[in-house]
């Protein structure tokens, strides 16, 4: 995908099982209000949305050998209003940008190899766990933060090979 892709109201885009969809740096996929993105992946045929520079999915499709590396946040994905993105556990989004704000309603896992932007205060309330996977980058807008209340859990098990960066 070389340019921004928007799925407008009344439009349904279905991605076939086994597909690998790669985006150039700076491109976005937006499911607009009333639009639908279906990605009916299976265990045998997962669907991957990622960067063109991600040689780990579909090989070296940008034909540059090992000269480029995917960086979290270089493409973006969003769903607006009544838009629908129908994914399952066999569909993965890699190296994209996700915005977070507000109080978590339930336990969440923030994926690795993704840029997570905290655009407004994020609160992890009592009894809720926020897990941040290795390789994630968490950027905070000016003056914004992450509050973990008493009885809540923040789990961020980064590794030497895949650190978690808070910035």
N, C-alpha and C positions, 0 to 999 in steps of 0.2 A: 504494500500500500504506500504509494508515493506522496499522497496528499491527504488532507483531512477527509474522513469518511463519516457522513451523518446519515442515520436511518430516520427518516421523517415519519410523521403521523400517517398511519394507514399502510405503511410499508413493513414487510417482514423479510429479513435476510436470514437464510438458513445456511450454516456452514456445515459441510458434510463431515461425517466421522473420519478421523485420520488426517484432517487438513492441518497444515501449519501455515499460519497467517503472519507475515512479517511486515513491520512498519519501519519506514525510514525515520531517522531521528527528527523529532519535532512534530510528527504526524499525530493525529488523534482519531479515536473512534468514539462517536457520540450516538447514543440511542436516545433520540428526541422523544418528547411526550407523545404517546400514542404509537411509537415505533416498537418493533419487536426484533430482537436478535436471538435466534435459536442456534444452539451449539450442542446437538445430541451426540456427544462423544460416548465411547464405550471403553472398557478396560483394554480391549484388544486394539481399539482405534481411538486413542485420545486426540483431542484438539488442543493446539497450542497457539496462543496469540503472543508474539514476542517482537523483538527488534531485528532488523536486517543483520546487524552485527553479531547476533547470537548463533554461533556456529554449533552450539550444543543441540539445536533443534533444526533438523533438516540439512545440516552440513553448512559448508561455506558458500552460501547463496549469493554473497556480495563479491565473491571471487577475489578476495584480498589476502588469502592465506591467513596468517595469524596477526595481521597488522591492525585489526580493530578489535575492540572489546566492548561488550554491551555494558552500559552504565544504567543503573536504576533511575527511572524518571525521564528517560529520553523519549517516551511516547506516552500518551494519556488515553484513559478510558473513562467514560462517565455515562450515567443513565439519568435522564431528566424527567421529573414529574412522573407521569403514568407510563413512561417507557418501561420495557421489560427486557431483561437479559436472562435467558433461560440456559443456565449452565448446570453441570453436575460435578461430582468429585473427579471426573476424568478430563475436565477442561481446565487448562492452566493459562493464566495471564502472567507473563514474565517481563521484568524490567520496565514496568509502567509506573504511572504516578497516580496516587490515591489521596484524596483530601479527607481529613478527619476533624470532627468537632463534636462537642456536647457530652452528655452523660451516656456511657455504654449501658444499653438495656439488658445485655446478657454477655456472657463470656465471649471474647473474640480472639482470633489469631490474625496477626498482621504478617503477611507473607514475606519471605526473604526475597532478595533480588528485585525489590520494589522500592520506589521512593514514596514514603508516607509523609504527607505534609499536614502538620497540625495548624489549621487555619484559625481556630478559636480554641479556647480552653477545652481540654479533654479530661473527664473525670471517670475513674474506675471506682464504682461504688462498692460498699461492703458486700461480700459474697460473690463478687464477680472477678474473673481472671482475665488479664490482657497478656497474651503470649506474643512475643515478637520473635520471629524466626531468624536464624543466622543469615547474614547477607543483607538484611534490611537497612535502609537509610531513613532515619526519622528527622525531618527538618521542622523547626518551629518558626512560625511567623513571629515578627517582633512583638515582644511582650506576652507571648502565648506560652502555655505550659501544660504539663501532664500531672494531675493530682491523683494519687493512689490513696484512697481513704482507708482508715483502720478496718481490718478484716477483709480487705481486697488484696489481690495478688498481681504483681507485675513480674512476669517471667521473661527474661531476655538472655537466653543461653547462646551467646555468640561464641565463635571459635576463632582460632588463630587464622585459619584459612578463610573463614567467612565471618568477619567481625560484624557487629551491629554498631552503626554510627548514629549518635544523637548529636544534632548540630543546630 
